[in-house]
Amino acid sequence: MATDRTSTAAGAGPRVRRRADAERSIAAIVEAALAVFGRDADATMADIARAAGVGRVTLYSHFPSREDLLEEVMGRAIGEARTVLDAVPVQDLPAGQALAEVVRSCWQVLDRYRSLQAAAVRVLGPERMRAHHDEPMAVVGDLLARGRGDGTVRADLPHDWLLATVYGLLHTAAAEVEAGRLPAADAPGVLEATLVSVLVPPEQAS
């Protein structure tokens, strides 16, 4: 029995080291993908491997396809967005002001990763991309509901339609900046003015 325990313990060391090496490789690949896709929506898996300092065999052993990698990287970017949103004191602000702050915060992250967004939407498709954003958009949904309750957000259109409009405008702004049709410096002001015109109750618009 002692020999069995010794053998098990001896085998555990290499397994732990291999697992630690794999975790380091995955972390390096994801960090590299965030940076590389953040600069170039057309980056290849070979580009990611070079930036991460790993071979293509290692890259594909962890992420068998571009789709798998983009799923992981989008999850990481959305986690960053959630951290940024958590810093917005939404409960301490009127609904309209809180919504404006949340949209500005969302834009900061979306602007940073607009090339990643462009790469991911091509591979993952709009439905899966929308699912990735469900958690941060829930914050927007709660504020829209609060604004409808206090009269600062229009109640004549369906809640889900307004939520989809906010999501769509954010990502349209990112796409327009990425395509060079909207200057990045102008995007926050254009986005906020458009959203205000869409969300304000009709009786307050005149």
Z-matrix of the N, CA and C atoms (Angstrom, degrees):
N
C 1 1.461
C 2 1.528 1 111.70
N 3 1.371 2 114.85 1 -39.70
C 4 1.457 3 118.64 2 179.24
C 5 1.519 4 110.69 3 -61.00
N 6 1.345 5 115.03 4 -39.89
C 7 1.470 6 119.02 5 179.20
C 8 1.519 7 111.18 6 -62.46
N 9 1.361 8 116.90 7 -40.10
C 10 1.471 9 120.51 8 179.07
C 11 1.515 10 110.46 9 -62.43
N 12 1.350 11 116.21 10 -43.63
C 13 1.468 12 119.13 11 -179.66
C 14 1.514 13 110.71 12 -64.83
N 15 1.326 14 116.27 13 -39.11
C 16 1.456 15 119.72 14 179.31
C 17 1.519 16 110.72 15 -64.19
N 18 1.347 17 116.12 16 -42.22
C 19 1.464 18 120.30 17 179.88
C 20 1.519 19 110.81 18 -63.71
N 21 1.340 20 116.23 19 -41.84
C 22 1.466 21 120.42 20 179.86
C 23 1.513 22 110.69 21 -62.65
N 24 1.346 23 115.49 22 -45.08
C 25 1.462 24 119.33 23 -179.79
C 26 1.517 25 111.19 24 -64.07
N 27 1.338 26 116.29 25 -39.31
C 28 1.461 27 119.99 26 179.98
C 29 1.523 28 111.16 27 -65.08
N 30 1.352 29 116.37 28 -36.39
C 31 1.462 30 119.75 29 -179.80
C 32 1.511 31 112.74 30 -76.01
N 33 1.345 32 116.58 31 -22.25
C 34 1.458 33 119.51 32 -176.47
C 35 1.522 34 111.56 33 -69.11
N 36 1.350 35 116.37 34 -35.73
C 37 1.466 36 119.07 35 -177.62
C 38 1.512 37 113.36 36 -57.40
N 39 1.326 38 119.10 37 -54.22
C 40 1.472 39 119.87 38 178.28
C 41 1.519 40 113.16 39 -58.75
N 42 1.339 41 117.52 40 -37.95
C 43 1.468 42 119.97 41 179.98
C 44 1.524 43 110.63 42 -64.10
N 45 1.330 44 115.89 43 -42.87
C 46 1.469 45 119.85 44 178.84
C 47 1.521 46 110.31 45 -62.81
N 48 1.325 47 116.13 46 -42.17
C 49 1.465 48 119.58 47 179.42
C 50 1.519 49 111.10 48 -64.39
N 51 1.341 50 116.46 49 -42.38
C 52 1.465 51 119.57 50 179.07
C 53 1.522 52 110.72 51 -62.77
N 54 1.343 53 116.61 52 -41.25
C 55 1.459 54 119.98 53 179.07
C 56 1.534 55 110.85 54 -64.47
N 57 1.329 56 116.69 55 -42.19
C 58 1.466 57 120.48 56 178.54
C 59 1.526 58 110.77 57 -64.23
N 60 1.346 59 116.46 58 -40.98
C 61 1.475 60 120.05 59 177.40
C 62 1.526 61 110.63 60 -62.50
N 63 1.331 62 116.36 61 -41.36
C 64 1.466 63 120.30 62 179.82
C 65 1.520 64 110.82 63 -64.34
N 66 1.325 65 116.84 64 -41.38
C 67 1.469 66 120.27 65 -179.96
C 68 1.521 67 111.10 66 -64.61
N 69 1.349 68 115.80 67 -39.24
C 70 1.469 69 119.01 68 177.73
C 71 1.527 70 110.73 69 -65.86
N 72 1.326 71 116.43 70 -40.88
C 73 1.461 72 119.71 71 178.79
C 74 1.523 73 111.27 72 -63.08
N 75 1.334 74 116.75 73 -44.43
C 76 1.468 75 120.62 74 179.71
C 77 1.517 76 110.60 75 -61.64
N 78 1.340 77 116.71 76 -45.00
C 79 1.463 78 120.48 77 179.68
C 80 1.529 79 110.61 78 -61.11
N 81 1.335 80 116.83 79 -42.67
C 82 1.462 81 120.29 80 -179.86
C 83 1.523 82 111.12 81 -64.93
N 84 1.325 83 116.64 82 -39.48
C 85 1.469 84 121.04 83 -179.47
C 86 1.525 85 110.54 84 -66.22
N 87 1.318 86 116.53 85 -45.21
C 88 1.470 87 119.65 86 -179.15
C 89 1.522 88 110.70 87 -64.90
N 90 1.340 89 117.71 88 -43.44
C 91 1.470 90 120.69 89 178.09
C 92 1.521 91 110.21 90 -61.18
N 93 1.325 92 116.64 91 -44.09
C 94 1.462 93 120.24 92 179.61
C 95 1.523 94 110.94 93 -63.85
N 96 1.323 95 116.85 94 -41.50
C 97 1.467 96 120.40 95 -179.23
C 98 1.525 97 111.24 96 -64.89
N 99 1.325 98 117.06 97 -39.94
C 100 1.465 99 120.27 98 176.13
C 101 1.526 100 110.43 99 -57.66
N 102 1.325 101 116.12 100 -46.31
C 103 1.462 102 120.22 101 -178.36
C 104 1.522 103 112.15 102 -69.79
N 105 1.335 104 116.35 103 -46.10
C 106 1.470 105 119.73 104 -174.54
C 107 1.524 106 111.44 105 -71.55
N 108 1.335 107 117.56 106 -47.12
C 109 1.459 108 119.50 107 176.89
C 110 1.529 109 110.80 108 -65.74
N 111 1.330 110 116.60 109 -27.63
C 112 1.462 111 119.74 110 176.73
C 113 1.517 112 112.90 111 -66.03
N 114 1.342 113 115.99 112 -21.92
C 115 1.468 114 120.73 113 178.18
C 116 1.517 115 112.95 114 -99.48
N 117 1.348 116 115.59 115 -31.24
C 118 1.465 117 119.20 116 -170.07
C 119 1.522 118 110.56 117 -146.29
N 120 1.322 119 116.29 118 109.29
C 121 1.463 120 120.83 119 -179.30
C 122 1.523 121 112.15 120 -65.49
N 123 1.337 122 116.87 121 -19.69
C 124 1.463 123 120.91 122 -178.09
C 125 1.526 124 113.05 123 -97.38
N 126 1.309 125 117.34 124 10.96
C 127 1.466 126 120.68 125 -179.54
C 128 1.525 127 110.57 126 -57.37
N 129 1.329 128 115.73 127 143.69
C 130 1.453 129 121.40 128 -178.65
C 131 1.520 130 110.62 129 -96.10
N 132 1.325 131 115.82 130 167.94
C 133 1.459 132 120.42 131 175.91
C 134 1.527 133 110.06 132 -62.52
N 135 1.331 134 117.67 133 -33.72
C 136 1.461 135 120.83 134 176.95
C 137 1.528 136 110.71 135 -64.44
N 138 1.340 137 116.69 136 -38.69
C 139 1.465 138 120.20 137 176.49
C 140 1.531 139 110.40 138 -60.56
N 141 1.319 140 116.05 139 -42.22
C 142 1.470 141 120.75 140 -179.40
C 143 1.525 142 110.00 141 -65.47
N 144 1.313 143 116.73 142 -44.38
C 145 1.468 144 120.43 143 -179.54
C 146 1.521 145 110.58 144 -59.82
N 147 1.335 146 116.84 145 -44.35
C 148 1.472 147 119.95 146 179.55
C 149 1.516 148 110.87 147 -62.71
N 150 1.323 149 117.33 148 -44.71
C 151 1.464 150 120.86 149 -178.65
C 152 1.526 151 111.55 150 -64.97
N 153 1.329 152 116.12 151 -32.88
C 154 1.472 153 120.57 152 -179.30
C 155 1.519 154 112.35 153 -82.26
N 156 1.345 155 117.26 154 -13.35
C 157 1.453 156 120.38 155 -178.13
C 158 1.513 157 113.21 156 73.79
N 159 1.344 158 116.27 157 30.84
C 160 1.465 159 120.49 158 178.34
C 161 1.523 160 108.68 159 -126.15
N 162 1.323 161 116.28 160 161.96
C 163 1.449 162 120.61 161 175.34
C 164 1.521 163 111.10 162 -79.18
N 165 1.326 164 115.94 163 163.20
C 166 1.466 165 120.03 164 179.97
C 167 1.526 166 111.06 165 -65.00
N 168 1.326 167 116.62 166 -32.83
C 169 1.467 168 119.20 167 178.25
C 170 1.530 169 109.95 168 -62.12
N 171 1.334 170 115.86 169 -43.48
C 172 1.472 171 119.98 170 178.01
C 173 1.523 172 110.84 171 -63.71
N 174 1.325 173 115.96 172 -44.77
C 175 1.469 174 119.95 173 179.46
C 176 1.524 175 110.99 174 -57.62
N 177 1.335 176 116.38 175 -49.97
C 178 1.463 177 119.98 176 -176.42
C 179 1.534 178 112.27 177 -72.29
N 180 1.332 179 117.52 178 -21.34
C 181 1.463 180 118.54 179 176.42
C 182 1.523 181 111.24 180 -69.43
N 183 1.326 182 116.99 181 -28.69
C 184 1.467 183 121.24 182 178.68
C 185 1.531 184 112.12 183 -94.66
N 186 1.327 185 116.18 184 -35.75
C 187 1.469 186 121.35 185 -178.14
C 188 1.527 187 107.58 186 -132.22
N 189 1.331 188 116.97 187 91.85
C 190 1.467 189 120.84 188 -173.24
C 191 1.526 190 115.05 189 -61.48
N 192 1.327 191 116.89 190 -18.08
C 193 1.463 192 118.71 191 -178.84
C 194 1.525 193 109.98 192 -146.47
N 195 1.323 194 115.31 193 164.53
C 196 1.464 195 121.94 194 174.72
C 197 1.529 196 110.03 195 -59.03
N 198 1.317 197 116.17 196 -36.71
C 199 1.462 198 121.69 197 178.32
C 200 1.526 199 111.14 198 -60.73
N 201 1.330 200 117.07 199 -46.50
C 202 1.467 201 120.44 200 179.55
C 203 1.525 202 111.10 201 -60.68
N 204 1.325 203 115.45 202 -42.98
C 205 1.462 204 119.27 203 -179.19
C 206 1.524 205 111.42 204 -65.54
N 207 1.327 206 116.91 205 -44.22
C 208 1.459 207 119.98 206 -178.79
C 209 1.530 208 111.63 207 -66.79
N 210 1.327 209 117.98 208 -33.04
C 211 1.473 210 120.18 209 174.46
C 212 1.524 211 110.00 210 -59.54
N 213 1.318 212 115.85 211 -46.67
C 214 1.469 213 120.34 212 -178.77
C 215 1.526 214 111.46 213 -66.30
N 216 1.308 215 116.26 214 -43.73
C 217 1.459 216 120.34 215 -177.09
C 218 1.526 217 110.85 216 -68.49
N 219 1.333 218 117.42 217 -39.41
C 220 1.462 219 119.36 218 176.68
C 221 1.525 220 110.97 219 -62.89
N 222 1.328 221 116.16 220 -39.73
C 223 1.461 222 118.92 221 176.65
C 224 1.510 223 111.41 222 -59.37
N 225 1.331 224 116.81 223 -39.36
C 226 1.462 225 121.01 224 178.79
C 227 1.533 226 111.07 225 -66.39
N 228 1.328 227 116.97 226 -43.88
C 229 1.464 228 120.69 227 179.80
C 230 1.524 229 111.40 228 -64.42
N 231 1.329 230 116.66 229 -40.14
C 232 1.464 231 120.01 230 178.58
C 233 1.526 232 110.34 231 -66.28
N 234 1.338 233 116.98 232 -37.21
C 235 1.463 234 119.91 233 175.11
C 236 1.515 235 111.39 234 -59.92
N 237 1.329 236 117.00 235 -37.79
C 238 1.465 237 121.03 236 177.10
C 239 1.531 238 110.22 237 -65.91
N 240 1.331 239 116.18 238 -41.00
C 241 1.466 240 119.84 239 177.60
C 242 1.519 241 110.85 240 -61.62
N 243 1.318 242 116.26 241 -40.25
C 244 1.461 243 120.04 242 179.80
C 245 1.526 244 110.92 243 -63.75
N 246 1.326 245 116.97 244 -39.57
C 247 1.468 246 120.84 245 177.60
C 248 1.523 247 110.84 246 -62.65
N 249 1.338 248 116.45 247 -42.00
C 250 1.463 249 120.61 248 178.33
C 251 1.525 250 110.73 249 -63.88
N 252 1.335 251 116.56 250 -42.79
C 253 1.465 252 120.34 251 -179.59
C 254 1.517 253 111.73 252 -66.53
N 255 1.316 254 116.95 253 -34.77
C 256 1.466 255 120.25 254 179.68
C 257 1.523 256 111.71 255 -62.77
N 258 1.328 257 116.93 256 -21.91
C 259 1.462 258 120.64 257 -179.91
C 260 1.530 259 112.66 258 -82.97
N 261 1.331 260 117.29 259 -9.94
C 262 1.472 261 120.70 260 178.88
C 263 1.535 262 108.64 261 -83.27
N 264 1.335 263 118.19 262 122.53
C 265 1.472 264 120.68 263 -177.03
C 266 1.529 265 111.78 264 -77.16
N 267 1.318 266 117.16 265 66.52
C 268 1.463 267 120.76 266 -171.89
C 269 1.530 268 112.52 267 -61.57
N 270 1.323 269 117.00 268 -33.54
C 271 1.464 270 118.98 269 -177.35
C 272 1.529 271 112.36 270 -72.91
N 273 1.324 272 116.83 271 -19.01
C 274 1.469 273 120.69 272 -177.07
C 275 1.516 274 112.83 273 -95.70
N 276 1.334 275 117.10 274 -1.18
C 277 1.453 276 121.09 275 -175.47
C 278 1.523 277 110.87 276 -118.28
N 279 1.349 278 117.50 277 151.07
C 280 1.470 279 119.22 278 170.72
C 281 1.523 280 110.08 279 -57.73
N 282 1.321 281 116.47 280 151.95
C 283 1.469 282 120.73 281 -173.25
C 284 1.522 283 112.47 282 -54.79
N 285 1.330 284 117.27 283 -45.52
C 286 1.461 285 119.93 284 -177.99
C 287 1.513 286 112.50 285 -63.02
N 288 1.337 287 116.46 286 -43.54
C 289 1.459 288 120.47 287 179.43
C 290 1.525 289 110.70 288 -67.51
N 291 1.335 290 115.93 289 -41.99
C 292 1.465 291 120.16 290 179.07
C 293 1.529 292 110.68 291 -62.14
N 294 1.331 293 116.27 292 -40.21
C 295 1.462 294 120.07 293 179.92
C 296 1.527 295 110.63 294 -64.15
N 297 1.339 296 116.35 295 -41.54
C 298 1.465 297 119.85 296 178.07
C 299 1.523 298 110.77 297 -62.65
N 300 1.337 299 117.19 298 -41.76
C 301 1.469 300 120.97 299 178.94
C 302 1.527 301 111.08 300 -64.43
N 303 1.324 302 116.56 301 -40.96
C 304 1.467 303 120.87 302 -179.87
C 305 1.525 304 110.20 303 -65.40
N 306 1.307 305 117.29 304 -43.12
C 307 1.463 306 120.52 305 179.28
C 308 1.525 307 110.32 306 -63.10
N 309 1.336 308 116.99 307 -43.10
C 310 1.467 309 119.75 308 177.38
C 311 1.524 310 111.05 309 -61.52
N 312 1.333 311 116.59 310 -41.23
C 313 1.465 312 120.38 311 178.81
C 314 1.523 313 111.25 312 -65.93
N 315 1.330 314 116.52 313 -43.10
C 316 1.470 315 120.20 314 176.58
C 317 1.525 316 110.39 315 -59.04
N 318 1.325 317 116.14 316 -41.07
C 319 1.452 318 119.54 317 -177.93
C 320 1.522 319 111.39 318 -64.64
N 321 1.329 320 118.06 319 -38.65
C 322 1.467 321 120.72 320 179.51
C 323 1.531 322 110.81 321 -55.17
N 324 1.331 323 116.30 322 -45.56
C 325 1.461 324 119.86 323 -179.20
C 326 1.523 325 110.74 324 -73.45
N 327 1.329 326 116.35 325 -42.63
C 328 1.467 327 120.22 326 -178.04
C 329 1.524 328 110.94 327 -64.02
N 330 1.325 329 117.08 328 -39.31
C 331 1.457 330 120.53 329 178.69
C 332 1.528 331 110.55 330 -64.62
N 333 1.330 332 116.58 331 -39.01
C 334 1.464 333 120.70 332 179.76
C 335 1.529 334 110.99 333 -63.39
N 336 1.336 335 115.93 334 -34.48
C 337 1.459 336 120.16 335 -174.25
C 338 1.525 337 112.85 336 -115.36
N 339 1.334 338 117.13 337 29.10
C 340 1.463 339 117.84 338 -175.87
C 341 1.529 340 111.79 339 -66.14
N 342 1.344 341 118.25 340 -33.05
C 343 1.466 342 119.60 341 176.74
C 344 1.522 343 110.72 342 -68.80
N 345 1.329 344 116.38 343 -37.84
C 346 1.466 345 120.31 344 174.56
C 347 1.523 346 109.93 345 -61.18
N 348 1.320 347 116.20 346 -43.32
C 349 1.458 348 121.13 347 178.26
C 350 1.526 349 110.65 348 -58.14
N 351 1.327 350 115.81 349 -44.50
C 352 1.466 351 120.17 350 -179.81
C 353 1.527 352 110.96 351 -63.02
N 354 1.343 353 116.46 352 -41.34
C 355 1.469 354 119.95 353 179.01
C 356 1.519 355 110.83 354 -66.15
N 357 1.328 356 116.31 355 -43.50
C 358 1.464 357 120.55 356 -174.67
C 359 1.520 358 112.01 357 -69.13
N 360 1.329 359 117.46 358 -38.99
C 361 1.461 360 118.45 359 -176.59
C 362 1.523 361 110.97 360 -66.63
N 363 1.333 362 117.32 361 -30.23
C 364 1.467 363 120.19 362 177.58
C 365 1.528 364 111.20 363 -66.01
N 366 1.320 365 115.94 364 -37.34
C 367 1.462 366 121.28 365 -173.36
C 368 1.523 367 111.89 366 -91.76
N 369 1.326 368 116.94 367 -44.57
C 370 1.463 369 120.98 368 -173.96
C 371 1.526 370 112.70 369 -87.60
N 372 1.339 371 116.74 370 -26.23
C 373 1.463 372 119.68 371 -179.31
C 374 1.518 373 111.78 372 86.54
N 375 1.330 374 117.18 373 159.31
C 376 1.465 375 121.28 374 -174.26
C 377 1.524 376 114.60 375 -63.86
N 378 1.325 377 118.47 376 -35.40
C 379 1.462 378 119.76 377 -177.04
C 380 1.530 379 111.70 378 -68.37
N 381 1.323 380 116.51 379 -44.43
C 382 1.455 381 119.04 380 178.77
C 383 1.522 382 111.23 381 -69.16
N 384 1.314 383 117.06 382 -33.65
C 385 1.458 384 119.61 383 176.07
C 386 1.525 385 110.65 384 -65.53
N 387 1.320 386 116.28 385 -40.47
C 388 1.474 387 119.12 386 178.38
C 389 1.526 388 110.23 387 -64.14
N 390 1.322 389 117.60 388 -38.85
C 391 1.460 390 120.89 389 178.27
C 392 1.523 391 111.24 390 -62.67
N 393 1.332 392 117.49 391 -37.06
C 394 1.463 393 120.78 392 177.25
C 395 1.525 394 110.91 393 -60.82
N 396 1.327 395 117.04 394 -30.74
C 397 1.463 396 121.15 395 -175.76
C 398 1.525 397 113.60 396 -92.78
N 399 1.313 398 117.83 397 3.78
C 400 1.468 399 119.80 398 -175.43
C 401 1.528 400 112.49 399 -56.70
N 402 1.335 401 117.12 400 -42.98
C 403 1.466 402 119.11 401 -175.71
C 404 1.523 403 112.85 402 -66.43
N 405 1.349 404 119.41 403 -53.15
C 406 1.467 405 117.16 404 177.48
C 407 1.524 406 113.20 405 -64.05
N 408 1.332 407 117.68 406 -33.68
C 409 1.463 408 118.64 407 179.56
C 410 1.513 409 112.11 408 -70.38
N 411 1.335 410 117.66 409 -20.47
C 412 1.467 411 120.07 410 174.78
C 413 1.524 412 110.47 411 -62.66
N 414 1.338 413 117.06 412 -33.53
C 415 1.469 414 120.92 413 176.63
C 416 1.525 415 109.34 414 -63.83
N 417 1.329 416 116.41 415 -44.66
C 418 1.460 417 120.72 416 177.72
C 419 1.531 418 110.02 417 -62.40
N 420 1.322 419 116.30 418 -42.22
C 421 1.466 420 120.03 419 179.80
C 422 1.521 421 112.29 420 -60.38
N 423 1.319 422 116.94 421 -42.27
C 424 1.467 423 120.48 422 178.44
C 425 1.523 424 111.32 423 -62.41
N 426 1.326 425 116.99 424 -39.56
C 427 1.466 426 120.23 425 -179.85
C 428 1.522 427 111.48 426 -71.44
N 429 1.327 428 116.89 427 -36.27
C 430 1.467 429 119.05 428 175.19
C 431 1.521 430 110.52 429 -61.80
N 432 1.328 431 116.54 430 -42.08
C 433 1.463 432 120.36 431 178.98
C 434 1.525 433 110.58 432 -63.86
N 435 1.327 434 116.00 433 -41.53
C 436 1.473 435 118.97 434 179.16
C 437 1.523 436 110.18 435 -65.58
N 438 1.339 437 116.79 436 -40.55
C 439 1.458 438 120.41 437 179.33
C 440 1.521 439 112.81 438 -66.11
N 441 1.320 440 116.22 439 -36.37
C 442 1.471 441 118.96 440 175.21
C 443 1.519 442 110.62 441 -63.85
N 444 1.335 443 115.27 442 -35.31
C 445 1.461 444 119.42 443 -179.52
C 446 1.514 445 112.95 444 -69.79
N 447 1.344 446 117.22 445 -35.82
C 448 1.473 447 118.33 446 -177.36
C 449 1.526 448 113.00 447 -98.94
N 450 1.354 449 116.06 448 4.84
C 451 1.456 450 119.81 449 173.68
C 452 1.515 451 115.37 450 86.27
N 453 1.346 452 118.54 451 7.94
C 454 1.461 453 119.96 452 179.95
C 455 1.530 454 112.79 453 -94.05
N 456 1.325 455 117.25 454 -10.92
C 457 1.467 456 122.58 455 175.85
C 458 1.526 457 107.80 456 -123.63
N 459 1.294 458 117.50 457 138.02
C 460 1.455 459 121.93 458 -175.44
C 461 1.526 460 111.13 459 -60.21
N 462 1.331 461 115.37 460 141.75
C 463 1.461 462 121.53 461 179.88
C 464 1.520 463 112.03 462 -113.25
N 465 1.358 464 116.62 463 6.21
C 466 1.467 465 119.97 464 -177.68
C 467 1.521 466 112.60 465 -86.78
N 468 1.336 467 117.57 466 -6.66
C 469 1.460 468 122.20 467 177.75
C 470 1.528 469 109.08 468 -120.50
N 471 1.330 470 117.92 469 151.61
C 472 1.464 471 120.14 470 -176.91
C 473 1.529 472 112.47 471 -59.69
N 474 1.330 473 114.90 472 142.69
C 475 1.463 474 121.67 473 179.24
C 476 1.527 475 110.79 474 -55.62
N 477 1.328 476 117.77 475 -48.49
C 478 1.465 477 120.79 476 -176.44
C 479 1.525 478 111.46 477 -63.87
N 480 1.329 479 116.71 478 -31.52
C 481 1.455 480 120.01 479 177.81
C 482 1.528 481 110.34 480 -67.97
N 483 1.330 482 116.97 481 -42.27
C 484 1.463 483 119.97 482 177.89
C 485 1.523 484 110.98 483 -63.88
N 486 1.329 485 116.70 484 -40.44
C 487 1.463 486 120.81 485 178.55
C 488 1.533 487 110.26 486 -63.07
N 489 1.327 488 116.34 487 -44.41
C 490 1.466 489 120.33 488 178.10
C 491 1.524 490 111.38 489 -63.51
N 492 1.331 491 116.38 490 -33.81
C 493 1.462 492 120.70 491 179.01
C 494 1.523 493 110.83 492 -66.74
N 495 1.327 494 117.18 493 -43.98
C 496 1.471 495 120.64 494 177.64
C 497 1.531 496 109.71 495 -60.62
N 498 1.326 497 116.15 496 -47.97
C 499 1.476 498 120.67 497 179.23
C 500 1.522 499 110.48 498 -58.87
N 501 1.331 500 116.06 499 -47.13
C 502 1.455 501 120.35 500 -177.51
C 503 1.515 502 112.69 501 -63.71
N 504 1.341 503 117.19 502 -41.83
C 505 1.457 504 120.03 503 -179.23
C 506 1.529 505 111.59 504 -67.18
N 507 1.324 506 117.32 505 -40.14
C 508 1.467 507 120.18 506 176.96
C 509 1.531 508 110.89 507 -57.17
N 510 1.317 509 115.84 508 -47.81
C 511 1.454 510 119.30 509 -175.83
C 512 1.531 511 112.81 510 -77.91
N 513 1.327 512 116.76 511 -27.21
C 514 1.463 513 119.20 512 172.76
C 515 1.521 514 110.41 513 -67.02
N 516 1.333 515 116.54 514 -40.48
C 517 1.465 516 119.86 515 177.13
C 518 1.525 517 110.54 516 -59.96
N 519 1.338 518 116.48 517 -44.09
C 520 1.469 519 120.07 518 178.68
C 521 1.526 520 111.15 519 -62.10
N 522 1.328 521 116.88 520 -41.30
C 523 1.460 522 120.68 521 -179.85
C 524 1.527 523 111.50 522 -66.35
N 525 1.329 524 116.94 523 -38.75
C 526 1.461 525 120.66 524 179.99
C 527 1.527 526 111.42 525 -68.34
N 528 1.329 527 116.65 526 -39.00
C 529 1.464 528 119.82 527 176.17
C 530 1.524 529 109.70 528 -65.55
N 531 1.333 530 116.66 529 -44.97
C 532 1.463 531 121.29 530 -179.79
C 533 1.523 532 111.15 531 -59.89
N 534 1.334 533 117.00 532 -36.36
C 535 1.465 534 121.38 533 -179.13
C 536 1.530 535 112.73 534 -81.74
N 537 1.340 536 117.50 535 -6.69
C 538 1.453 537 120.87 536 179.19
C 539 1.518 538 114.57 537 83.25
N 540 1.326 539 117.06 538 10.58
C 541 1.464 540 120.11 539 -179.17
C 542 1.522 541 112.85 540 -90.95
N 543 1.326 542 117.14 541 -12.86
C 544 1.456 543 121.95 542 178.63
C 545 1.521 544 107.81 543 -134.43
N 546 1.339 545 117.60 544 121.51
C 547 1.466 546 119.01 545 178.88
C 548 1.535 547 110.69 546 -61.39
N 549 1.313 548 116.31 547 136.38
C 550 1.462 549 120.69 548 -177.36
C 551 1.522 550 111.23 549 -57.95
N 552 1.336 551 117.30 550 -36.52
C 553 1.464 552 120.57 551 -178.56
C 554 1.529 553 111.88 552 -67.47
N 555 1.337 554 116.86 553 -26.58
C 556 1.466 555 120.85 554 -178.21
C 557 1.522 556 112.67 555 -86.86
N 558 1.328 557 116.87 556 -19.06
C 559 1.464 558 120.63 557 -170.48
C 560 1.525 559 114.17 558 -58.55
N 561 1.345 560 120.24 559 -46.44
C 562 1.475 561 118.03 560 -178.25
C 563 1.524 562 113.29 561 -59.33
N 564 1.343 563 117.26 562 -43.13
C 565 1.459 564 120.50 563 -179.73
C 566 1.515 565 112.22 564 -67.51
N 567 1.339 566 116.12 565 -42.31
C 568 1.467 567 120.43 566 178.29
C 569 1.523 568 110.47 567 -62.76
N 570 1.320 569 115.36 568 -44.00
C 571 1.456 570 120.65 569 -178.86
C 572 1.527 571 110.79 570 -63.48
N 573 1.317 572 116.89 571 -47.22
C 574 1.468 573 119.62 572 -178.33
C 575 1.528 574 111.12 573 -64.45
N 576 1.344 575 117.27 574 -43.42
C 577 1.470 576 119.86 575 -179.68
C 578 1.525 577 110.70 576 -63.04
N 579 1.326 578 117.24 577 -39.48
C 580 1.466 579 120.50 578 179.76
C 581 1.525 580 110.68 579 -66.35
N 582 1.325 581 116.75 580 -44.27
C 583 1.462 582 120.03 581 -179.43
C 584 1.523 583 111.58 582 -64.89
N 585 1.318 584 116.87 583 -39.69
C 586 1.473 585 119.60 584 177.59
C 587 1.523 586 109.77 585 -60.42
N 588 1.330 587 116.47 586 -44.03
C 589 1.461 588 119.37 587 -178.30
C 590 1.521 589 111.59 588 -65.78
N 591 1.338 590 116.94 589 -28.85
C 592 1.463 591 121.14 590 -179.90
C 593 1.525 592 111.84 591 -80.95
N 594 1.333 593 117.24 592 -39.18
C 595 1.465 594 121.15 593 -169.55
C 596 1.527 595 114.59 594 -92.74
N 597 1.326 596 117.77 595 -22.24
C 598 1.456 597 119.12 596 -176.68
C 599 1.532 598 110.65 597 -66.60
N 600 1.333 599 118.61 598 138.81
C 601 1.462 600 120.51 599 177.61
C 602 1.529 601 111.51 600 -57.54
N 603 1.334 602 118.35 601 140.81
C 604 1.468 603 120.36 602 -176.29
C 605 1.521 604 113.85 603 -54.27
N 606 1.335 605 117.52 604 -36.17
C 607 1.451 606 120.32 605 -178.11
C 608 1.523 607 112.41 606 -69.60
N 609 1.346 608 117.34 607 -18.28
C 610 1.464 609 121.25 608 177.78
C 611 1.520 610 112.28 609 -95.82
N 612 1.332 611 116.98 610 -6.99
C 613 1.451 612 120.44 611 -174.27
C 614 1.530 613 112.48 612 -78.95
N 615 1.316 614 116.23 613 -25.03
C 616 1.461 615 118.77 614 -175.94
C 617 1.524 616 111.70 615 -85.52
